[in-house]
Structure formats: structure tokens, C-alpha cells
Amino acid sequence: MNIQPIVMPARIEKPNYCSEEEWQQRIKLAYCYHLVDFFGWTESIFNHISARVPGTNGHYLVNPFGLNYTEVTPLNLLKVDLEGNKVEESEYNANPAGFALHSAVHGAREDIHCMLHTHTIPISAVVQKKNGFGHHDFYGAQLYGRVGYHEFEGITLFEDEKKRMLESLGDKHILVLRNHGIAVGESSIEKAIFLLWTVQRAAENQCAAGALGGDDVEIDTEISQKCANLTSQLIRKSGFANEFFTAMVRKMKTERPLPF
């Protein structure tokens, strides 16, 4: 089944120089930045959400460095190359150093069109633990066999680490940056944020269950694998991610004003 994404129009007009495909991507990515703030997942002005520009070879949209996520609009998003350098004029600056993780994955994985990187408190706590994500709750079970782990090498800035990050990720779509945070990538903005939401919920549940003490009711690995397989199929072949994305945008719009 070919599910078409639903795109809500912005209250600003598309510039003449921008293709319709790029403009729709800009609207969705701007909404995505605002949703990450709406969910409480921001890290001040830091981190990135990147999305491939449709119809281009190696161009991506990212936030202007220094702006809050609530200040991002379809118009002020920057178009950058794989090194995080601006390819179009803008009054804002890019942050090439912070794009190292994104450039590594985008440059190697044609199937990943959007990447999100966060380190919320629950995620930071889980990735600090040797065993990483558990699989004995509803959301954790959905991640079984779907997570790659990358050892901490300090702040992710340097070219030589890219190869090792890609080796750690393999063919997966979730990368734990040990002692740091999480990165998820998918074939669309809607699918990527839905996947991050699942990872965030797994981290929250794991932290809460650990704080309670006592023994967990363990889920058999066959059941966890079944959950992971089903979730992976749903995110790629159904409209779940699109429905989730548009519903969350509607909810956000009713609760806070947006600058576009």
C-alpha cells in the first residue's frame, strides 16, 4: 500500500526560487523542530534534525545555529552540503562541526532521508548503562535487534570517527551513542520522529521501572522479536507515522502559537 503523507500548509508563501517538493519538506521539517520542543526533547540551541532536499544530490536542510527550535521556520532553514556548509545564501550561519554524525549517515545510507539526534535525560541515562536498552516493556520490546551501539569517543566532531559510527550503525536505523545520546534515521520526517518517539518512550519506561526496584516480568526474546518485526513493518508500510505526525502537529497548533 502506497501511503501518501499529509502536509499541512504553512501561513507563509513559498518563495519563487523554491520547488514545491522542497517547500513541503521545509514545512514538515520546521514542524518537526517545533514538535521536538513541544515534546520537551530539546537541548537548548544544540543538536540537529536534518532532512534531505528532494531532487538534489547531497543537499540537506538543517536549523540555523543559535536559534531556538521554536524560532525555526520553513524560510530560515539552511540548505547545506554533506559537510554542513551552506549552499545557498542566508543571514544565518550553519554549524558544520555539529553535522559530523548526520553527514556520515546521510553520505552512506541512501535509505535515510531524515535524522534526529537528542539526549534527553531518560535517553542519556539509558545509554550510560552497559546493557543499554532493555526489551521487557511495550516500547523496549519494539526495539529488539534494531539498535546499534557506538562507544564514546568524546564530542562527535572529527572525520576519522565517521567510519566507526557507520560500522556501529550497520543496517539499523537507531544508533546509541554511549554516554551521550541517540540518533535515529528513516526514509521520511514522519517516520523518523515516530521512531524517535518510540525510543524516547522506551527510555522513559526503563528509567521508571528501574527506579521502582524489584524484579521485572521478562518478555521472551521470541515475543520481543515479533514486536520489533511488526513495528518495523508498520512504520514502513502503513500510514501510522503520517497519522501520528499530523495529529501531533494539530495538537501542538491548538496549544501554542507558531511563527508560520
DRENDRENTI-372473 format. One record per residue (C-alpha): residue in three letters; chain; residue number from 1; x, y, z. Coordinates in nm, 2 decimals. Layout:
% residues N
<atom code="ALA" unit="A" pos="NUM" x="X" y="Y" z="Z"/>
...
***
This chain:
% residues 260
<atom code="MET" unit="A" pos="1" x="0.00" y="0.00" z="0.00"/>
<atom code="ASN" unit="A" pos="2" x="0.14" y="0.34" z="-0.10"/>
<atom code="ILE" unit="A" pos="3" x="0.06" y="0.58" z="0.18"/>
<atom code="GLN" unit="A" pos="4" x="0.09" y="0.95" z="0.08"/>
<atom code="PRO" unit="A" pos="5" x="0.19" y="1.19" z="0.36"/>
<atom code="ILE" unit="A" pos="6" x="-0.05" y="1.46" z="0.46"/>
<atom code="VAL" unit="A" pos="7" x="0.12" y="1.81" z="0.46"/>
<atom code="MET" unit="A" pos="8" x="-0.04" y="2.09" z="0.65"/>
<atom code="PRO" unit="A" pos="9" x="0.01" y="2.43" z="0.47"/>
<atom code="ALA" unit="A" pos="10" x="0.22" y="2.70" z="0.64"/>
<atom code="ARG" unit="A" pos="11" x="0.08" y="3.05" z="0.68"/>
<atom code="ILE" unit="A" pos="12" x="0.37" y="3.19" z="0.47"/>
<atom code="GLU" unit="A" pos="13" x="0.40" y="3.18" z="0.09"/>
<atom code="LYS" unit="A" pos="14" x="0.65" y="2.97" z="-0.10"/>
<atom code="PRO" unit="A" pos="15" x="0.94" y="3.17" z="-0.25"/>
<atom code="ASN" unit="A" pos="16" x="0.96" y="3.16" z="-0.63"/>
<atom code="TYR" unit="A" pos="17" x="1.31" y="3.01" z="-0.62"/>
<atom code="CYS" unit="A" pos="18" x="1.20" y="2.71" z="-0.41"/>
<atom code="SER" unit="A" pos="19" x="1.04" y="2.40" z="-0.57"/>
<atom code="GLU" unit="A" pos="20" x="0.71" y="2.27" z="-0.44"/>
<atom code="GLU" unit="A" pos="21" x="0.88" y="1.94" z="-0.33"/>
<atom code="GLU" unit="A" pos="22" x="1.14" y="2.13" z="-0.13"/>
<atom code="TRP" unit="A" pos="23" x="0.89" y="2.37" z="0.02"/>
<atom code="GLN" unit="A" pos="24" x="0.67" y="2.08" z="0.15"/>
<atom code="GLN" unit="A" pos="25" x="0.99" y="1.93" z="0.30"/>
<atom code="ARG" unit="A" pos="26" x="1.07" y="2.26" z="0.46"/>
<atom code="ILE" unit="A" pos="27" x="0.73" y="2.29" z="0.62"/>
<atom code="LYS" unit="A" pos="28" x="0.74" y="1.93" z="0.76"/>
<atom code="LEU" unit="A" pos="29" x="1.10" y="1.98" z="0.89"/>
<atom code="ALA" unit="A" pos="30" x="1.00" y="2.31" z="1.06"/>
<atom code="TYR" unit="A" pos="31" x="0.70" y="2.14" z="1.22"/>
<atom code="CYS" unit="A" pos="32" x="0.94" y="1.86" z="1.33"/>
<atom code="TYR" unit="A" pos="33" x="1.17" y="2.11" z="1.51"/>
<atom code="HIS" unit="A" pos="34" x="0.87" y="2.26" z="1.69"/>
<atom code="LEU" unit="A" pos="35" x="0.74" y="1.91" z="1.78"/>
<atom code="VAL" unit="A" pos="36" x="1.07" y="1.82" z="1.94"/>
<atom code="ASP" unit="A" pos="37" x="1.04" y="2.13" z="2.15"/>
<atom code="PHE" unit="A" pos="38" x="0.67" y="2.06" z="2.22"/>
<atom code="PHE" unit="A" pos="39" x="0.76" y="1.72" z="2.35"/>
<atom code="GLY" unit="A" pos="40" x="1.04" y="1.86" z="2.57"/>
<atom code="TRP" unit="A" pos="41" x="1.32" y="1.69" z="2.39"/>
<atom code="THR" unit="A" pos="42" x="1.54" y="2.00" z="2.31"/>
<atom code="GLU" unit="A" pos="43" x="1.89" y="2.06" z="2.43"/>
<atom code="SER" unit="A" pos="44" x="1.89" y="2.44" z="2.42"/>
<atom code="ILE" unit="A" pos="45" x="2.01" y="2.55" z="2.07"/>
<atom code="PHE" unit="A" pos="46" x="2.22" y="2.23" z="2.02"/>
<atom code="ASN" unit="A" pos="47" x="2.16" y="1.91" z="1.83"/>
<atom code="HIS" unit="A" pos="48" x="2.03" y="1.87" z="1.48"/>
<atom code="ILE" unit="A" pos="49" x="1.74" y="1.74" z="1.28"/>
<atom code="SER" unit="A" pos="50" x="1.84" y="1.70" z="0.92"/>
<atom code="ALA" unit="A" pos="51" x="1.63" y="1.62" z="0.61"/>
<atom code="ARG" unit="A" pos="52" x="1.73" y="1.55" z="0.25"/>
<atom code="VAL" unit="A" pos="53" x="1.62" y="1.81" z="-0.01"/>
<atom code="PRO" unit="A" pos="54" x="1.41" y="1.62" z="-0.26"/>
<atom code="GLY" unit="A" pos="55" x="1.56" y="1.61" z="-0.61"/>
<atom code="THR" unit="A" pos="56" x="1.91" y="1.71" z="-0.51"/>
<atom code="ASN" unit="A" pos="57" x="2.23" y="1.52" z="-0.48"/>
<atom code="GLY" unit="A" pos="58" x="2.37" y="1.56" z="-0.13"/>
<atom code="HIS" unit="A" pos="59" x="2.18" y="1.87" z="-0.01"/>
<atom code="TYR" unit="A" pos="60" x="2.01" y="1.88" z="0.33"/>
<atom code="LEU" unit="A" pos="61" x="1.80" y="2.11" z="0.54"/>
<atom code="VAL" unit="A" pos="62" x="1.91" y="2.20" z="0.90"/>
<atom code="ASN" unit="A" pos="63" x="1.84" y="2.46" z="1.16"/>
<atom code="PRO" unit="A" pos="64" x="2.03" y="2.79" z="1.17"/>
<atom code="PHE" unit="A" pos="65" x="2.27" y="2.76" z="1.46"/>
<atom code="GLY" unit="A" pos="66" x="2.19" y="2.98" z="1.75"/>
<atom code="LEU" unit="A" pos="67" x="1.81" y="2.98" z="1.70"/>
<atom code="ASN" unit="A" pos="68" x="1.58" y="2.81" z="1.95"/>
<atom code="TYR" unit="A" pos="69" x="1.38" y="2.52" z="1.79"/>
<atom code="THR" unit="A" pos="70" x="1.07" y="2.74" z="1.84"/>
<atom code="GLU" unit="A" pos="71" x="1.22" y="3.00" z="1.61"/>
<atom code="VAL" unit="A" pos="72" x="1.27" y="2.77" z="1.32"/>
<atom code="THR" unit="A" pos="73" x="1.05" y="2.84" z="1.01"/>
<atom code="PRO" unit="A" pos="74" x="1.04" y="2.69" z="0.66"/>
<atom code="LEU" unit="A" pos="75" x="1.21" y="3.01" z="0.53"/>
<atom code="ASN" unit="A" pos="76" x="1.50" y="3.02" z="0.77"/>
<atom code="LEU" unit="A" pos="77" x="1.61" y="2.66" z="0.74"/>
<atom code="LEU" unit="A" pos="78" x="1.95" y="2.63" z="0.59"/>
<atom code="LYS" unit="A" pos="79" x="2.04" y="2.42" z="0.28"/>
<atom code="VAL" unit="A" pos="80" x="2.38" y="2.26" z="0.34"/>
<atom code="ASP" unit="A" pos="81" x="2.60" y="2.00" z="0.17"/>
<atom code="LEU" unit="A" pos="82" x="2.73" y="1.68" z="0.33"/>
<atom code="GLU" unit="A" pos="83" x="2.99" y="1.88" z="0.53"/>
<atom code="GLY" unit="A" pos="84" x="2.74" y="2.12" z="0.67"/>
<atom code="ASN" unit="A" pos="85" x="2.84" y="2.41" z="0.46"/>
<atom code="LYS" unit="A" pos="86" x="2.58" y="2.65" z="0.33"/>
<atom code="VAL" unit="A" pos="87" x="2.50" y="2.61" z="-0.04"/>
<atom code="GLU" unit="A" pos="88" x="2.25" y="2.90" z="-0.05"/>
<atom code="GLU" unit="A" pos="89" x="2.29" y="3.25" z="0.09"/>
<atom code="SER" unit="A" pos="90" x="2.13" y="3.31" z="0.43"/>
<atom code="GLU" unit="A" pos="91" x="2.16" y="3.57" z="0.70"/>
<atom code="TYR" unit="A" pos="92" x="2.21" y="3.28" z="0.95"/>
<atom code="ASN" unit="A" pos="93" x="2.51" y="3.06" z="1.00"/>
<atom code="ALA" unit="A" pos="94" x="2.54" y="2.68" z="0.98"/>
<atom code="ASN" unit="A" pos="95" x="2.72" y="2.47" z="1.24"/>
<atom code="PRO" unit="A" pos="96" x="2.94" y="2.23" z="1.03"/>
<atom code="ALA" unit="A" pos="97" x="3.11" y="2.08" z="1.34"/>
<atom code="GLY" unit="A" pos="98" x="2.78" y="1.96" z="1.47"/>
<atom code="PHE" unit="A" pos="99" x="2.68" y="1.80" z="1.14"/>
<atom code="ALA" unit="A" pos="100" x="2.95" y="1.52" z="1.16"/>
<atom code="LEU" unit="A" pos="101" x="2.71" y="1.25" z="1.26"/>
<atom code="HIS" unit="A" pos="102" x="2.45" y="1.35" z="1.01"/>
<atom code="SER" unit="A" pos="103" x="2.69" y="1.38" z="0.72"/>
<atom code="ALA" unit="A" pos="104" x="2.84" y="1.03" z="0.80"/>
<atom code="VAL" unit="A" pos="105" x="2.50" y="0.86" z="0.79"/>
<atom code="HIS" unit="A" pos="106" x="2.35" y="1.06" z="0.50"/>
<atom code="GLY" unit="A" pos="107" x="2.66" y="1.01" z="0.29"/>
<atom code="ALA" unit="A" pos="108" x="2.65" y="0.63" z="0.33"/>
<atom code="ARG" unit="A" pos="109" x="2.28" y="0.54" z="0.37"/>
<atom code="GLU" unit="A" pos="110" x="2.05" y="0.63" z="0.07"/>
<atom code="ASP" unit="A" pos="111" x="1.76" y="0.49" z="0.26"/>
<atom code="ILE" unit="A" pos="112" x="1.78" y="0.75" z="0.54"/>
<atom code="HIS" unit="A" pos="113" x="1.63" y="1.09" z="0.44"/>
<atom code="CYS" unit="A" pos="114" x="1.58" y="1.23" z="0.79"/>
<atom code="MET" unit="A" pos="115" x="1.79" y="1.21" z="1.10"/>
<atom code="LEU" unit="A" pos="116" x="1.72" y="1.32" z="1.45"/>
<atom code="HIS" unit="A" pos="117" x="1.97" y="1.34" z="1.74"/>
<atom code="THR" unit="A" pos="118" x="1.87" y="1.40" z="2.10"/>
<atom code="HIS" unit="A" pos="119" x="1.99" y="1.34" z="2.45"/>
<atom code="THR" unit="A" pos="120" x="1.70" y="1.38" z="2.69"/>
<atom code="ILE" unit="A" pos="121" x="1.75" y="1.28" z="3.05"/>
<atom code="PRO" unit="A" pos="122" x="1.59" y="0.93" z="3.01"/>
<atom code="ILE" unit="A" pos="123" x="1.78" y="0.86" z="2.70"/>
<atom code="SER" unit="A" pos="124" x="2.11" y="0.99" z="2.84"/>
<atom code="ALA" unit="A" pos="125" x="2.06" y="0.77" z="3.15"/>
<atom code="VAL" unit="A" pos="126" x="1.99" y="0.45" z="2.95"/>
<atom code="VAL" unit="A" pos="127" x="2.28" y="0.50" z="2.71"/>
<atom code="GLN" unit="A" pos="128" x="2.51" y="0.54" z="3.01"/>
<atom code="LYS" unit="A" pos="129" x="2.43" y="0.18" z="3.12"/>
<atom code="LYS" unit="A" pos="130" x="2.64" y="-0.11" z="3.00"/>
<atom code="ASN" unit="A" pos="131" x="2.34" y="-0.31" z="2.88"/>
<atom code="GLY" unit="A" pos="132" x="2.18" y="-0.02" z="2.70"/>
<atom code="PHE" unit="A" pos="133" x="1.81" y="-0.06" z="2.61"/>
<atom code="GLY" unit="A" pos="134" x="1.61" y="-0.34" z="2.77"/>
<atom code="HIS" unit="A" pos="135" x="1.33" y="-0.52" z="2.59"/>
<atom code="HIS" unit="A" pos="136" x="1.09" y="-0.60" z="2.87"/>
<atom code="ASP" unit="A" pos="137" x="0.84" y="-0.33" z="2.83"/>
<atom code="PHE" unit="A" pos="138" x="0.60" y="-0.25" z="2.55"/>
<atom code="TYR" unit="A" pos="139" x="0.82" y="0.00" z="2.38"/>
<atom code="GLY" unit="A" pos="140" x="1.15" y="-0.16" z="2.46"/>
<atom code="ALA" unit="A" pos="141" x="1.03" y="-0.48" z="2.30"/>
<atom code="GLN" unit="A" pos="142" x="0.98" y="-0.30" z="1.98"/>
<atom code="LEU" unit="A" pos="143" x="1.35" y="-0.21" z="1.96"/>
<atom code="TYR" unit="A" pos="144" x="1.48" y="-0.56" z="1.99"/>
<atom code="GLY" unit="A" pos="145" x="1.75" y="-0.62" z="1.74"/>
<atom code="ARG" unit="A" pos="146" x="1.71" y="-0.27" z="1.59"/>
<atom code="VAL" unit="A" pos="147" x="1.97" y="-0.08" z="1.79"/>
<atom code="GLY" unit="A" pos="148" x="2.34" y="-0.03" z="1.71"/>
<atom code="TYR" unit="A" pos="149" x="2.59" y="0.08" z="1.98"/>
<atom code="HIS" unit="A" pos="150" x="2.88" y="0.32" z="1.93"/>
<atom code="GLU" unit="A" pos="151" x="3.15" y="0.36" z="2.20"/>
<atom code="PHE" unit="A" pos="152" x="3.20" y="0.71" z="2.34"/>
<atom code="GLU" unit="A" pos="153" x="3.50" y="0.90" z="2.18"/>
<atom code="GLY" unit="A" pos="154" x="3.43" y="1.24" z="2.31"/>
<atom code="ILE" unit="A" pos="155" x="3.24" y="1.52" z="2.14"/>
<atom code="THR" unit="A" pos="156" x="3.14" y="1.40" z="1.79"/>
<atom code="LEU" unit="A" pos="157" x="3.34" y="1.64" z="1.57"/>
<atom code="PHE" unit="A" pos="158" x="3.61" y="1.45" z="1.39"/>
<atom code="GLU" unit="A" pos="159" x="3.63" y="1.30" z="1.04"/>
<atom code="ASP" unit="A" pos="160" x="3.80" y="0.98" z="1.15"/>
<atom code="GLU" unit="A" pos="161" x="3.51" y="0.88" z="1.38"/>
<atom code="LYS" unit="A" pos="162" x="3.26" y="0.87" z="1.09"/>
<atom code="LYS" unit="A" pos="163" x="3.37" y="0.53" z="0.97"/>
<atom code="ARG" unit="A" pos="164" x="3.34" y="0.38" z="1.31"/>
<atom code="MET" unit="A" pos="165" x="2.99" y="0.53" z="1.37"/>
<atom code="LEU" unit="A" pos="166" x="2.88" y="0.38" z="1.04"/>
<atom code="GLU" unit="A" pos="167" x="3.02" y="0.04" z="1.14"/>
<atom code="SER" unit="A" pos="168" x="2.83" y="0.07" z="1.47"/>
<atom code="LEU" unit="A" pos="169" x="2.51" y="0.15" z="1.30"/>
<atom code="GLY" unit="A" pos="170" x="2.53" y="-0.12" z="1.03"/>
<atom code="ASP" unit="A" pos="171" x="2.20" y="-0.16" z="0.85"/>
<atom code="LYS" unit="A" pos="172" x="2.00" y="-0.04" z="1.15"/>
<atom code="HIS" unit="A" pos="173" x="1.80" y="0.29" z="1.20"/>
<atom code="ILE" unit="A" pos="174" x="1.88" y="0.35" z="1.57"/>
<atom code="LEU" unit="A" pos="175" x="2.22" y="0.44" z="1.69"/>
<atom code="VAL" unit="A" pos="176" x="2.31" y="0.46" z="2.06"/>
<atom code="LEU" unit="A" pos="177" x="2.59" y="0.70" z="2.12"/>
<atom code="ARG" unit="A" pos="178" x="2.71" y="0.55" z="2.45"/>
<atom code="ASN" unit="A" pos="179" x="2.75" y="0.80" z="2.74"/>
<atom code="HIS" unit="A" pos="180" x="2.60" y="1.06" z="2.50"/>
<atom code="GLY" unit="A" pos="181" x="2.26" y="1.02" z="2.33"/>
<atom code="ILE" unit="A" pos="182" x="2.06" y="0.87" z="2.05"/>
<atom code="ALA" unit="A" pos="183" x="2.04" y="0.92" z="1.67"/>
<atom code="VAL" unit="A" pos="184" x="1.76" y="0.78" z="1.46"/>
<atom code="GLY" unit="A" pos="185" x="1.72" y="0.79" z="1.08"/>
<atom code="GLU" unit="A" pos="186" x="1.44" y="0.70" z="0.85"/>
<atom code="SER" unit="A" pos="187" x="1.31" y="0.74" z="0.49"/>
<atom code="SER" unit="A" pos="188" x="1.09" y="1.04" z="0.58"/>
<atom code="ILE" unit="A" pos="189" x="1.05" y="1.30" z="0.85"/>
<atom code="GLU" unit="A" pos="190" x="0.72" y="1.14" z="0.97"/>
<atom code="LYS" unit="A" pos="191" x="0.88" y="0.80" z="1.01"/>
<atom code="ALA" unit="A" pos="192" x="1.19" y="0.94" z="1.18"/>
<atom code="ILE" unit="A" pos="193" x="1.00" y="1.13" z="1.45"/>
<atom code="PHE" unit="A" pos="194" x="0.77" y="0.83" z="1.51"/>
<atom code="LEU" unit="A" pos="195" x="1.07" y="0.61" z="1.56"/>
<atom code="LEU" unit="A" pos="196" x="1.23" y="0.86" z="1.80"/>
<atom code="TRP" unit="A" pos="197" x="0.91" y="0.88" z="1.99"/>
<atom code="THR" unit="A" pos="198" x="0.92" y="0.50" z="2.04"/>
<atom code="VAL" unit="A" pos="199" x="1.28" y="0.52" z="2.15"/>
<atom code="GLN" unit="A" pos="200" x="1.20" y="0.80" z="2.40"/>
<atom code="ARG" unit="A" pos="201" x="0.91" y="0.61" z="2.54"/>
<atom code="ALA" unit="A" pos="202" x="1.12" y="0.30" z="2.59"/>
<atom code="ALA" unit="A" pos="203" x="1.38" y="0.51" z="2.78"/>
<atom code="GLU" unit="A" pos="204" x="1.12" y="0.67" z="3.00"/>
<atom code="ASN" unit="A" pos="205" x="0.96" y="0.33" z="3.09"/>
<atom code="GLN" unit="A" pos="206" x="1.30" y="0.17" z="3.15"/>
<atom code="CYS" unit="A" pos="207" x="1.41" y="0.45" z="3.39"/>
<atom code="ALA" unit="A" pos="208" x="1.07" y="0.45" z="3.57"/>
<atom code="ALA" unit="A" pos="209" x="1.08" y="0.07" z="3.61"/>
<atom code="GLY" unit="A" pos="210" x="1.43" y="0.07" z="3.74"/>
<atom code="ALA" unit="A" pos="211" x="1.35" y="0.33" z="4.00"/>
<atom code="LEU" unit="A" pos="212" x="1.07" y="0.11" z="4.14"/>
<atom code="GLY" unit="A" pos="213" x="1.31" y="-0.17" z="4.22"/>
<atom code="GLY" unit="A" pos="214" x="1.20" y="-0.53" z="4.23"/>
<atom code="ASP" unit="A" pos="215" x="1.21" y="-0.80" z="3.96"/>
<atom code="ASP" unit="A" pos="216" x="1.08" y="-0.73" z="3.61"/>
<atom code="VAL" unit="A" pos="217" x="0.84" y="-0.96" z="3.43"/>
<atom code="GLU" unit="A" pos="218" x="1.06" y="-1.05" z="3.14"/>
<atom code="ILE" unit="A" pos="219" x="0.94" y="-1.08" z="2.79"/>
<atom code="ASP" unit="A" pos="220" x="1.06" y="-1.38" z="2.59"/>
<atom code="THR" unit="A" pos="221" x="1.30" y="-1.29" z="2.31"/>
<atom code="GLU" unit="A" pos="222" x="1.07" y="-1.45" z="2.05"/>
<atom code="ILE" unit="A" pos="223" x="0.79" y="-1.22" z="2.16"/>
<atom code="SER" unit="A" pos="224" x="1.03" y="-0.92" z="2.15"/>
<atom code="GLN" unit="A" pos="225" x="1.15" y="-1.01" z="1.80"/>
<atom code="LYS" unit="A" pos="226" x="0.78" y="-1.04" z="1.69"/>
<atom code="CYS" unit="A" pos="227" x="0.71" y="-0.70" z="1.83"/>
<atom code="ALA" unit="A" pos="228" x="1.02" y="-0.55" z="1.66"/>
<atom code="ASN" unit="A" pos="229" x="0.93" y="-0.71" z="1.33"/>
<atom code="LEU" unit="A" pos="230" x="0.57" y="-0.59" z="1.34"/>
<atom code="THR" unit="A" pos="231" x="0.67" y="-0.23" z="1.44"/>
<atom code="SER" unit="A" pos="232" x="0.93" y="-0.22" z="1.16"/>
<atom code="GLN" unit="A" pos="233" x="0.67" y="-0.32" z="0.91"/>
<atom code="LEU" unit="A" pos="234" x="0.41" y="-0.08" z="1.03"/>
<atom code="ILE" unit="A" pos="235" x="0.65" y="0.22" z="1.02"/>
<atom code="ARG" unit="A" pos="236" x="0.74" y="0.15" z="0.66"/>
<atom code="LYS" unit="A" pos="237" x="0.42" y="0.00" z="0.51"/>
<atom code="SER" unit="A" pos="238" x="0.13" y="0.17" z="0.68"/>
<atom code="GLY" unit="A" pos="239" x="0.02" y="0.52" z="0.75"/>
<atom code="PHE" unit="A" pos="240" x="0.09" y="0.51" z="1.12"/>
<atom code="ALA" unit="A" pos="241" x="0.38" y="0.75" z="1.11"/>
<atom code="ASN" unit="A" pos="242" x="0.19" y="1.00" z="0.89"/>
<atom code="GLU" unit="A" pos="243" x="-0.12" y="0.99" z="1.11"/>
<atom code="PHE" unit="A" pos="244" x="0.10" y="1.03" z="1.42"/>
<atom code="PHE" unit="A" pos="245" x="0.28" y="1.33" z="1.27"/>
<atom code="THR" unit="A" pos="246" x="-0.02" y="1.52" z="1.15"/>
<atom code="ALA" unit="A" pos="247" x="-0.21" y="1.45" z="1.48"/>
<atom code="MET" unit="A" pos="248" x="0.07" y="1.58" z="1.69"/>
<atom code="VAL" unit="A" pos="249" x="0.10" y="1.89" z="1.47"/>
<atom code="ARG" unit="A" pos="250" x="-0.27" y="1.96" z="1.51"/>
<atom code="LYS" unit="A" pos="251" x="-0.24" y="1.92" z="1.89"/>
<atom code="MET" unit="A" pos="252" x="0.06" y="2.15" z="1.90"/>
<atom code="LYS" unit="A" pos="253" x="-0.11" y="2.42" z="1.70"/>
<atom code="THR" unit="A" pos="254" x="-0.41" y="2.42" z="1.93"/>
<atom code="GLU" unit="A" pos="255" x="-0.18" y="2.47" z="2.24"/>
<atom code="ARG" unit="A" pos="256" x="0.08" y="2.71" z="2.12"/>
<atom code="PRO" unit="A" pos="257" x="0.13" y="2.98" z="1.85"/>
<atom code="LEU" unit="A" pos="258" x="0.37" y="2.90" z="1.57"/>
<atom code="PRO" unit="A" pos="259" x="0.57" y="3.17" z="1.38"/>
<atom code="PHE" unit="A" pos="260" x="0.45" y="3.03" z="1.04"/>
***
